[in-house]
Amino acid sequence: MASSPNDGQPRRPSRGQSYRWGGTGGRWASPRSSEAESGGGSWQPPEEHRTPAHQHDRTPLHPGAWWLWSLALGTAATRTTNPLLLALLITVSAYVVATRRPHTPWSRSYGAFVRLALAVLLIRLAFALTLGSPIPGTHVLLALPEAPLPHWAQGIRLGGEVTAEALTFALYDGLRLATLLLCVGAANALASPSRLLKSLPGALYELGVAVVVALTFAPHLIADVQRLRAARRLRGRPDKGVRGLLHVGLPVLEGALERSVALAAAMDARGYGRTAEVPPAVRRTTAALTLGGLLGVCAGTYGLLAAEGGAYGLPVLLAGVAAALAGLWLGGRRTLRTRYRPDRWDMRAWLVAASGAAVAALLALAASRDPAALHPGVVPLVAPTLPLWPAAAVLIGLLPAFLTPGPEAANTRKEPT
């Protein structure tokens, strides 16, 4: 007997029918026949097509929480020059980036920030070598030829003796700035710029678009350079040196121009810059609240930093923040836009932001109680030590590596274009 070409294979339903494989005897059964066989009830999809319950909780974290966490770590880095604590902050941020960075083009910008931090550190050391340092020292490492300068350039020298104290001071200072840059790079690698734009208040929408475009320029540029260099290597053409740079640079600039034109057309088609009609009194109130709030924030911050303004610094800062938020809320009424699937600020976002704020607050407390441990001296030159409880406070910044979903969960939600 000739066998049918479909023997041993399930017969699929015809086009337009709503059938599934299953039922009695292993055949394609309709939902109604399945209900009849099971004695009623609602039809359920096959097991392999069902979404597990725990998958609903693996939504990406709010991008604002990543930025608050990274900025808090950067604030903590400004409170110390201890290289051991700064290295611990770098390790904490790098570990969170390595475990929670999504597989997207903009997330590859962390490597560029690492190279930028190394360049800043080397430039700071080079300045200390060539231009000298105001830090006195007795341990002379080398003596460079010193160039004479006119009398109006007093305080600046070119060359001369290079001491270990001056180089150590420059290393601590440059490492602090490098740590701050790496914390900002962690926010760029973890938070989606497009999702962050959706979360901004309506009054800051135009400003947010400009900032997001500026932040995504570097990742797109790096991705274009990597793609063109790989294409030239596959074709057996040089991708290094001056010749390779010229052949790669022109297509990169052309792609950037095309992307800018396409972005401008998309923004114009979506009504970028359109505002609603608002009464003049509301506009004046919005401007007064926003400007007054920003001035209050500046005055309150100065009061907290200055020794004489500790009494009024915090109340003025809180009043300025409240006025600025009220101005932003009123200014949002001028923006006519809707949000598609807005990100939720859930308990995980609160915990991530709170972990970064705890690191910043505890290091600020440690800097006021034990300044010698967080700012090791260079005159006389002493080896830095690792203070225990400030180091334990820095480790609180590792909580996002265990509280947030992995990079595969961040890729399940399609990025808005």
URFENFEN-V225105 format. One record per residue. N is the residue number from 1. OMEGA is omega in degrees with one decimal (NA if undefined). D_CENTER is the distance of its C-alpha to the mean C-alpha in Angstrom with 1 decimal. Layout:
n:omega:d_center
N:OMEGA:D_CENTER
N:OMEGA:D_CENTER
This chain:
n:omega:d_center
1:179.5:68.2
2:-178.7:65.5
3:177.6:62.0
4:179.4:59.7
5:-179.3:56.6
6:179.3:54.7
7:-178.6:56.5
8:-179.8:54.2
9:177.6:51.3
10:177.9:50.4
11:-179.3:51.6
12:179.1:48.7
13:178.0:49.5
14:-175.8:50.2
15:178.0:47.7
16:179.0:47.0
17:-179.5:48.0
18:-177.9:45.7
19:175.4:46.7
20:179.7:45.1
21:-178.5:46.4
22:179.1:48.0
23:-177.3:51.0
24:176.3:54.3
25:176.9:55.4
26:178.6:52.1
27:176.1:52.2
28:-175.8:50.1
29:177.7:50.5
30:178.0:49.6
31:-178.2:47.9
32:178.7:51.2
33:177.8:53.1
34:178.2:50.5
35:-179.8:50.9
36:-180.0:54.7
37:-177.2:54.6
38:178.0:52.4
39:178.1:54.4
40:-178.7:52.0
41:-178.5:48.4
42:-179.0:45.3
43:179.5:44.3
44:176.8:41.3
45:178.0:39.4
46:-174.4:39.9
47:-176.7:38.1
48:179.6:36.1
49:-179.6:34.6
50:177.6:33.7
51:178.8:30.2
52:-177.1:30.2
53:-177.3:29.6
54:179.1:26.8
55:179.8:24.8
56:-179.6:24.5
57:-177.1:22.4
58:175.5:19.8
59:-179.8:17.8
60:179.7:14.0
61:177.4:12.2
62:-177.4:11.5
63:177.8:8.0
64:177.8:8.9
65:176.8:9.6
66:-179.6:6.3
67:177.5:5.5
68:179.4:9.1
69:-176.9:9.1
70:177.6:6.9
71:176.1:8.8
72:175.4:11.9
73:175.8:11.7
74:175.6:11.6
75:176.5:14.4
76:179.2:16.2
77:179.2:16.1
78:-177.3:17.9
79:-176.8:20.6
80:170.6:22.0
81:177.8:23.2
82:-176.2:24.3
83:178.6:23.2
84:176.5:23.6
85:177.8:21.2
86:176.6:18.6
87:177.0:19.1
88:175.7:18.7
89:177.8:15.3
90:179.7:14.2
91:-179.9:15.9
92:-178.9:14.3
93:179.8:10.6
94:179.0:11.9
95:178.1:14.0
96:177.7:11.5
97:-178.3:9.5
98:-176.9:13.1
99:-174.1:14.3
100:179.4:11.7
101:178.8:10.0
102:-179.5:11.8
103:-179.1:14.3
104:-179.4:13.2
105:-176.8:13.4
106:-179.8:9.9
107:179.7:8.7
108:-178.6:11.2
109:-179.0:9.6
110:177.2:9.0
111:177.2:12.8
112:177.7:12.9
113:176.0:11.0
114:177.9:13.4
115:177.2:16.3
116:178.4:15.3
117:177.2:15.3
118:178.6:18.7
119:178.6:20.0
120:179.9:19.4
121:179.7:21.1
122:178.5:24.0
123:178.6:24.5
124:177.4:24.7
125:178.6:27.3
126:176.3:29.1
127:178.7:29.5
128:179.1:31.0
129:-172.1:33.4
130:-175.4:34.6
131:178.9:34.4
132:-177.2:35.2
133:176.7:33.9
134:-179.3:35.4
135:178.0:35.3
136:-179.8:38.8
137:179.9:39.6
138:-179.6:42.6
139:-177.9:41.2
140:178.6:41.6
141:177.7:39.9
142:179.7:41.1
143:179.3:42.8
144:174.9:41.7
145:-176.7:44.1
146:-179.8:43.6
147:178.5:44.0
148:-179.7:46.0
149:178.8:44.3
150:-175.1:46.1
151:-178.6:46.8
152:178.1:44.2
153:178.9:41.4
154:-175.8:42.2
155:178.6:39.4
156:176.9:37.9
157:176.4:39.3
158:-177.9:38.9
159:-178.8:39.5
160:-177.3:41.6
161:177.4:41.2
162:-177.2:37.9
163:178.2:37.7
164:179.1:35.8
165:-179.9:34.8
166:178.9:33.3
167:178.6:31.3
168:177.2:30.0
169:178.0:29.0
170:178.2:27.1
171:179.1:25.4
172:-178.4:24.3
173:179.3:23.0
174:178.5:21.2
175:177.0:19.6
176:177.8:18.2
177:177.9:16.6
178:177.4:15.3
179:177.6:13.8
180:178.2:12.0
181:179.2:10.7
182:176.0:9.6
183:175.6:7.7
184:176.4:5.8
185:176.3:5.7
186:177.2:4.8
187:177.9:1.4
188:-177.9:2.8
189:-174.9:5.1
190:-174.8:5.1
191:177.7:4.9
192:-179.5:7.8
193:-178.8:8.5
194:177.2:12.0
195:175.6:11.8
196:177.6:9.9
197:178.9:12.8
198:-175.8:15.3
199:-178.9:14.3
200:174.1:15.0
201:-177.7:18.5
202:-179.1:21.2
203:-178.5:21.9
204:-174.8:18.5
205:-178.5:18.5
206:176.8:19.8
207:178.9:17.5
208:177.2:14.4
209:179.8:15.9
210:179.9:16.2
211:180.0:12.7
212:177.3:11.4
213:178.8:14.1
214:-179.2:13.3
215:-179.1:9.7
216:-179.7:11.2
217:-177.6:14.2
218:177.9:13.1
219:178.6:12.2
220:179.3:15.4
221:178.8:17.3
222:178.7:16.6
223:178.5:17.5
224:179.4:20.7
225:178.8:21.7
226:-179.1:21.5
227:-179.2:23.4
228:177.0:26.1
229:176.5:26.6
230:177.7:27.1
231:178.9:29.6
232:176.8:31.5
233:178.3:31.8
234:178.7:33.2
235:-180.0:35.7
236:-179.4:36.8
237:-178.0:35.7
238:178.1:34.1
239:179.3:30.4
240:179.8:30.3
241:-178.0:32.0
242:-179.0:32.9
243:178.3:34.4
244:178.3:31.5
245:179.1:29.1
246:-179.1:31.4
247:177.5:31.7
248:-174.8:28.0
249:-178.5:27.0
250:175.9:29.3
251:178.6:28.1
252:177.5:24.4
253:178.0:25.4
254:177.5:27.5
255:177.8:24.7
256:178.1:22.4
257:178.9:25.4
258:179.1:26.2
259:178.8:22.6
260:178.9:22.8
261:178.9:26.2
262:177.7:25.2
263:178.5:22.3
264:178.4:24.8
265:179.1:27.3
266:178.8:25.0
267:178.1:23.9
268:179.9:27.6
269:-178.8:28.8
270:174.3:26.5
271:-180.0:27.8
272:179.4:25.0
273:179.0:26.2
274:-179.2:28.9
275:179.7:29.6
276:177.8:32.0
277:-178.4:35.2
278:178.6:34.7
279:-179.8:37.6
280:179.8:37.8
281:179.1:37.9
282:178.5:34.6
283:179.5:33.0
284:177.7:34.4
285:178.9:33.4
286:-179.8:29.8
287:-179.4:29.7
288:-179.5:31.5
289:-177.9:29.2
290:180.0:26.0
291:178.0:27.4
292:177.8:29.1
293:178.3:26.0
294:175.9:24.0
295:177.3:27.0
296:177.2:27.2
297:179.1:23.7
298:-179.3:24.4
299:178.7:27.8
300:177.2:26.7
301:176.6:24.0
302:179.0:26.7
303:178.1:29.1
304:-179.1:26.9
305:-178.8:26.4
306:-178.4:30.1
307:-176.3:32.8
308:-173.7:35.2
309:-179.2:32.9
310:-176.5:31.9
311:-175.8:34.2
312:-174.1:32.9
313:-176.5:29.2
314:177.8:27.9
315:179.0:30.1
316:178.6:29.3
317:179.5:25.5
318:177.9:25.9
319:177.8:28.3
320:178.1:26.0
321:178.9:23.1
322:178.9:25.6
323:179.2:27.1
324:178.0:23.8
325:176.7:22.9
326:176.8:26.4
327:177.7:26.2
328:179.2:23.1
329:177.7:24.9
330:179.2:28.0
331:177.8:26.2
332:178.8:24.7
333:178.9:28.3
334:-175.1:28.6
335:179.2:26.0
336:177.4:27.6
337:178.1:25.0
338:179.8:24.5
339:178.6:21.7
340:179.8:22.1
341:-178.8:21.1
342:177.9:18.8
343:-179.6:16.3
344:174.4:17.9
345:-174.2:16.8
346:-177.5:18.7
347:178.0:19.6
348:178.5:16.8
349:176.9:14.2
350:-178.3:16.6
351:179.3:16.9
352:178.2:13.2
353:-180.0:12.9
354:178.5:16.3
355:176.7:15.7
356:178.9:13.2
357:178.0:15.7
358:177.6:18.5
359:-179.7:17.3
360:-178.0:17.1
361:-178.1:20.4
362:176.9:22.3
363:174.4:21.5
364:176.7:22.6
365:179.3:25.7
366:179.3:26.3
367:179.0:26.1
368:-177.8:28.8
369:-178.2:31.0
370:-176.8:30.9
371:-179.4:29.7
372:-179.7:31.6
373:-179.1:29.5
374:177.0:26.1
375:-178.2:27.6
376:-176.5:30.0
377:177.0:32.7
378:176.0:33.5
379:-2.5:37.0
380:-175.9:38.6
381:179.8:36.3
382:178.4:35.4
383:179.5:33.3
384:176.4:30.2
385:-178.7:30.4
386:175.8:27.8
387:-169.2:28.3
388:-172.9:28.4
389:169.3:27.1
390:176.5:24.1
391:176.2:23.2
392:177.0:23.6
393:178.1:21.4
394:-179.3:18.5
395:175.0:19.1
396:178.2:18.4
397:176.8:14.6
398:-177.4:15.6
399:178.9:16.4
400:178.6:13.3
401:-178.7:14.6
402:-177.6:17.9
403:-173.2:17.2
404:177.9:14.9
405:-178.5:16.3
406:-178.5:16.0
407:179.2:14.6
408:177.3:17.9
409:179.5:17.5
410:-178.8:14.3
411:179.9:16.5
412:180.0:19.4
413:-175.8:18.2
414:179.5:18.7
415:176.1:16.1
416:-179.9:17.9
417:NA:19.1
